[in-house]
Amino acid sequence: MSSRTVDLPTIHLHGTVVLGDDHEVGDAWVVDGRLTLERPAGPSAQGRETVRIDGVAVPGLVDVHCHVGLGPDGAVGRDEAEAQAVADRDSGVLLVRDAGSPADTRWIDERDDLPRLIRAGHHLARPKRYLRGYGRELDDVADLPDAVAQEADRGDGWVKIVADWIDREVGDLTPLWPADLLAEAVAVTHSRGARVTAHTFSTEALDDLLAAGVDCLEHGTGLTDDQVAEVVRRGVAVTPTLLQVARFEEIAAQGATKFPVYAARMRRMHARRYEHVAALHEAGVRLLVGTDAGGTLGHGLVAQECAELVRAGVPAPEVLAAASWRTREYLGMPGLLDAPSADLVVYPSHPRHDVTVLAAPLAVVVRGALVAPGERAARAT
């Protein structure tokens, strides 16, 4: 337990405390940073300040596709990275799977007031086949297995591979890696106890990714019905990143003159984005919530991403679970009652019924302590 959690004011959560899919309680307390369902009593509780927060508390939200330390031109300085992490935190995101960043953000681990980060290391790409300054570019495709080993050892249980990007000689999206090297790279990553997630827009890259045993797909806009069935069979998760896909029309317009085939593809995927996500949900795909913050999108947009998923036809209770406790478990984090310190967010009404309330948290509790905007919501009792 962090030293900061010792002798913190007790927090009394009153109203509804969501612990899981079918587990809600009316009252809970955060004592010395840890959540308990037992009202504090005895000498240790006497004279201690207690603040009460009325509302609906849920485990801290998760952004599984986020890039802390990344800006439009690549790595950013510490001050900007801190501002990104604060924006995520104040939006209720207390756990980030950093899906690729060129910046060293290990210093965040020492901060009790910022979200927890699970890093995937650098994006692994090829020269001129990804955004400049964002990833680690491999001149030789044969270096991929060694590169994933290095990134797995540096990261926090994940590796990020860029599986497709525009090939300017072809004028359209094409895969970056031969199937045999991709399969070897995934096997190497798994042998080191890490999982692989892959950036993919196209259809063409997906069969090799699935055959290789990739664990997660980012965007997944090119998935066909047959590929979706294989995703379900293999238990592969998909992060739809609808806020990013909403930009496909803009991206298409930028390249339409020079790359008309590519632009037409991007426009088709943009037009069917909601239908596509609804089909993923109906098929039983595990959907994750990721904003693709960093680079071209700002941080703190998780409520907007959740609203987009609901607009696509995913029921609000499913979106909330995916944005919170289910994905925390998927990423290997303990539940609220088992965690050494409490990360949770309080809302004025239940997001299970209306995810738009996610846009305005009443309180944010990080490592068992209230942080802004939560300090405004608490009152002494």
N, C-alpha and C positions, 0 to 999 in steps of 0.2 A: 504493500500500500504506500502511496506517495506520502511524504512527510506533511504535505499541505493538507491532507485530509484529517489530520489529528486535530481535535478540538475545534472543528468547523461547527458553525451553528447547525442545529438539527433542522431538517426540512420536513414539514408535515404535508404530504400530498393528499388532498381531500377531493373526492368526486369519483373519478374512475382512473385506475392504474392498469394499463394493458400490459400483461406479461407474456401473451402469446395468442395463438389463433382462438382458443376457447377458454382463455384464462384471464379474467379481469377481477380486480378487487376494488373495494371502495376507498380504502385508506392504506397508506404506506408511509414509512419514514425513512429519511436518509440520515444515518447516524455515523459520525466519523467517516463520512464518505460512502458508506455502504447502504444498500437498500435493505430494509427489513419490514416485515408485516406485523411486527410486535411493537406496540406503543412503548416508547422508552420509559423506564421506571427505575426507581432505586437511587442511590446516592449519585451515580454518574449523571443522572438526568436533572438533578436539582440545581437550580441556578443557571442552567445552560440556556442560552438564547434559542428560541424556536421560531421559525418563520413558517407560515402556512400559505400554501398555494392551492387555490380552488380551480379545478379544471379537469382535463383529460390528459393524463401522462402516458407517453409511449416511449419505448426504448429509442435511443438516439437514431436519427435517420442515417441512411447510407447513400453515398454517391459512388457507384462502382466504376464510373468512367469519368475521371477527374484528373487534371494535370496541375498539381500545385508546383509552382516554380517555373511554369511555362508561359510565355507571352507570344504575341504575334510573330516575333522574330527569333524565337528560341528562348534560352534560359534567361530568367530575370533575377534581379538582386534580391537580397534577403528581405528588405523592407517591402517590396512588392509581393514576394511570396507570402510574407506574414499577412499582408492585407487580403490576399486571396483566401488564406486559411481562416481568417477572422470572418470574412463574408460567408464562407461555407458554414462555419460554426453558428453564426447568428441566424442562418436560415434553418437551423435544426440539424444539419449534417455533422455528426460527431464521429463518423467513421468513413474514411475515404480509401477506396482502392485506387491508388495513383497509377493510372493506366499508361505509364510512360512519361518520363520527364528527364531532360538533360541536366537538371539542376540537382545539387546535393542538398537534400532537405532533411538530413539526419538530425539537425539541430531542433527540428520540431518535436522530436521524441522527448526532449528535455523540458518541454513546455506543458505544464498541467492545464493551461487554459485554451489549448488548441485541439482540433480533432486528432484522433489517432489515424496514422497513415499505414496502409499496407501497400508496399511499393512493388511495381513490376519492372523496375530498372529502366533502361533506355528502350525506346522503340527500336526494333531491329529491322532495317530496311536496306535498300540498295541505292547507289548513287543516282541522283536525278529521278528517283522513283518514290519520293515522299516529300513532305514539306521541308524546305531547307532549314537547317539548324535545329530540327526537332529530334531526330533520331540518330542512332549509330549506324552508319552506312557501311556495308560490307562490299568491298570491291570484288571479291570472289564468292560466289554462292556456296562453294564448298566449305566456307568458314562458318556457316550457320550453326552446325552442331557445337563447335567450340564456343561460339558467341553465346548461345543460349546457356551453356554450362556456366560461363562467367556471369551472365546476368542473373541466373538462378542463385548463384552463390552470393551475389551482392544484394539481391532483393529480399522480399518478405514472403516468399512462397508463390510468386507469380512471375511469368515472363511474357512480354508483349511482342508479337511478331506482326509486321505489316505484310499481309498476304496478297494484296493487290493494290494497284494504283494505275493512273493513266500512263500508258506507254506512248510517248509522243511520236514514235516512228510508226506505230499502228494506228494511233488516233482514237484509242479506246482503252478501257480498263483491261489489264491482263495480269495473270499471276506473277509473283516475283520469284518463286522458288520451285525447283523440280520436286516432284512428288517423293522421290526416294530420300532426298535431303530433308524435306519437311518431316517425313516420318521418323527419320533418325533424330532430328532435333527435338521432336516431341518426346521420344523415348528417353533421350538424354535428360531432358527437363524433369520428367517423371522419376527418373532414377535418382535425382537429387531432392526428391520430396516436394517439388514445386509443380504448379499447374500452368497451362498455356492458355492465353487468350489471344485472339487474332483480329486485327482490323480487316474487315472485308465488306466491300460494297457489291462486288460482282457475283454472278452465278458461277463463272468458270473456276474460281479458286476454291469453291466450297467442297466439291467431292474429295479433293486431295486433303483438305483440312480435316474432314470428318473421318476419312480412312486413316489418317495419321493418328487420330485419337485426341484431337484438340479438346480442351475442356470448356471453352467459352468462346462466343463470337461477339464481336463489337460491331454494331450497326446491323449486319445480316440482311441488308436490303435486297440482295439478289436471290434469297432462298426460294426454291421452287417447292411445289407440294411434295414431291418425292424426297427432296432434301429435308424438308421439315419433318417428314415421317422418320427419317434417319436421325435427325437431331433429337427427337423424342425417344427413339429406341436407345440411343447412346447416352441419354441424360445430359446433353450439352445445354448450357445456359446461353441465353441471348440477351444482349443489352441493346434495345432498339434506338436509343439516343434520338428521340423524335425532334428535339430542338435543333439538333445538327441536320437531320434529314430535311427539316423545314427550309434549310438554306440551299438545298440542291437546285432549286430554280435559279437562284442568284449565281451559283457556281456554274450552272449550265450556260447562262447568259454570258458569262465572262469568256467561255471557251467556244461558243457556238460557231463563230466564223472560222476558226482554225481547226476545230475538232468537232464537226457536226454530229458524227456518230456517237461520240462520248456525250455530247450535250443532250442528244435525244434520249439516251439511256438514263441520264440523271433526271431528266424531266419525267420520264415514265415512273421512275422510282419515287419521285416527289409526289406525283399525282395519286399513287396508290398506297401511300405510307400508312394511312389509317386502316384501310382494308387489309393491308399486309400484317399489321400488328394484331388486328382482331383475329386473323387466321392463325397466327402463332399461338395466341391465347386459347382459341377454341381447340387447337390440336393438342394442347397440354404441354407446351414448351415452358420451361422455367424462365420467366422474364425477370430481368434485373433492372434497377432504376439507375440510369447514368445520364448526366447532363452534357458530357464532353466539355466541361469547363476548362479554361486555359487555352491559349492560342487564339482562336477566333471567337470564342464565347466567354462571357463573364462568369464569375463564380456566384454562388448563392441562388441558383435557379432551380433547385430541386422541386419546389412547389409547382413551378411551371411545367417541368417534365412530367410530374405526376398528373397534372391536369390534362396534358396532352395524351397520356395513356388512357385516362378515363374517356376523353373525347374519341379515342380510337375504338372504344367498346370494352375495355377491360374494367370489370366492376371495381368500384371504389375500395371495398374491403380487401380485394386482391392487390390493388396498387399499394395500399397502406402497408400490408404485410410485406410486400416486396421491397418497399422503401425502408423497412425497419427490421423487425425481429427475424423474419425468415432469411433475409440476406445476411444479417449479422451471424446467424448460425451457419449459413453457407460459407462464410469467410472464416469460420472457426472461432468466433467470439462467443464468450459465455453469455447466458441469459442474465437479466437484471438481478435475479436473486442469487446468482452464483458469482457474479463479477466482483473483483476486489474493490472496485469503485464504480459509482453509478454515473452512467451517461444517459440522460433522458431529456425529453422535451415535453412541455405542457401547453395545451391549446384550450381555447375557451369552449369549444364543443368537439364532438367526436369526429375525427377525420375519416373514420370508417363510413360515415354517412355522407360526408362532403369534403373532398380533399382540398378544396379551395382554402379551408382554414389553415392548411399547412403554411400559407404565405405569411401568417402573422402569429408566431409563437408568443404565448404569454411568458414563458420562462424557459431558459436553457440551463441545464445542470451538467457540468463537465467535471469529471473526476470527483463527483460528490459536492461540488461547490456551484453556487449560482453565479452566472456571468450575464452581462448585458445581452439581450434586453430583459432577462429574467429578474434582475434586481428591482425593476420597477413593479413587478407583479407580486412580490412577496410582501407579507405583512407579519409583524411580530404577534405572537400569541402568548 
